[in-house]
Amino acid sequence: MSRKKDNSDPKRTDGKLHAVIYARYSSDGQREESIEGQLRECKEFAEQQNMTVVMIYVDRAISAKTDNRPEFQKMVSDSSRKQFDVVLGRVATI
């Protein structure tokens, strides 16, 4: 006999998606202001989309060549425990 998994979360009574923001910069030509800009854009997007930001993860001066980044790993761990619905971030343009 199989059971259907109940994906509803009784704590989320407002009907909004729970979002987290992941921001990062490498040390190559980027500064702390880069993080502030990323956070501002993601927060504005979340508000426009009626999402609730429940956590912010930031890795500073760490390359994206590896996923061995402390805050990134914490976000992955929190994701496996279903702490949020979506991840917001900004893709760097070249």
C-alpha positions in Angstrom: 0.0 0.0 0.0 1.5 3.4 -1.0 0.9 6.6 0.8 0.5 9.9 -0.8 3.0 12.4 0.5 1.4 15.6 2.0 3.5 18.5 0.8 1.5 21.1 2.6 3.1 23.1 5.4 0.7 24.3 8.1 3.0 27.2 9.0 2.5 28.8 5.6 -0.9 30.1 6.1 -0.3 33.4 4.2 -0.2 31.6 0.8 3.1 33.2 -0.1 6.1 31.4 -1.4 9.0 31.4 1.1 12.1 32.6 -0.7 15.8 32.8 0.2 18.4 35.0 -1.4 21.8 33.7 -2.3 24.4 36.4 -3.0 28.1 36.0 -3.8 31.0 37.8 -5.2 34.5 36.7 -6.1 37.5 38.8 -5.2 38.2 39.6 -8.9 37.2 43.3 -9.3 34.1 43.1 -7.1 33.4 44.7 -3.7 30.9 44.6 -0.8 28.7 47.0 -2.8 28.1 44.2 -5.3 26.4 42.2 -2.5 24.3 45.1 -1.5 23.1 45.5 -5.1 22.3 41.9 -5.4 20.3 41.9 -2.2 18.4 45.0 -3.2 17.4 43.6 -6.6 16.4 40.2 -5.1 14.3 41.9 -2.4 12.6 44.1 -4.9 11.8 41.0 -7.1 10.4 39.1 -4.1 8.2 42.0 -3.2 6.9 42.3 -6.7 6.2 38.6 -6.8 4.5 38.6 -3.4 7.1 36.3 -1.9 8.4 36.3 1.7 12.2 36.3 2.1 12.9 34.0 5.0 16.7 33.9 4.9 19.7 35.5 3.2 22.9 33.6 2.4 26.1 35.5 1.4 29.5 34.2 0.4 32.1 37.0 0.1 35.3 36.8 -2.0 34.7 33.2 -2.9 35.0 31.8 -6.5 32.0 30.1 -8.1 34.3 27.5 -9.6 33.5 25.2 -6.6 30.4 24.6 -4.6 32.5 24.3 -1.5 31.2 27.7 -0.2 30.0 27.8 3.5 26.8 29.7 2.9 26.0 27.9 -0.3 26.4 24.6 1.6 24.1 25.8 4.4 21.5 26.8 1.8 21.7 23.3 0.3 21.3 21.7 3.7 18.3 23.9 4.6 16.8 23.1 1.2 16.9 19.4 2.0 14.9 20.1 5.1 12.4 22.1 3.1 13.0 25.4 4.9 12.0 27.4 1.8 10.4 27.1 -1.6 12.6 29.1 -4.0 16.1 30.6 -4.3 16.6 34.1 -5.6 19.9 35.3 -7.0 21.4 37.4 -9.6 23.4 36.0 -12.5 26.5 38.0 -13.2 26.9 39.3 -16.7 30.1 39.2 -18.6 
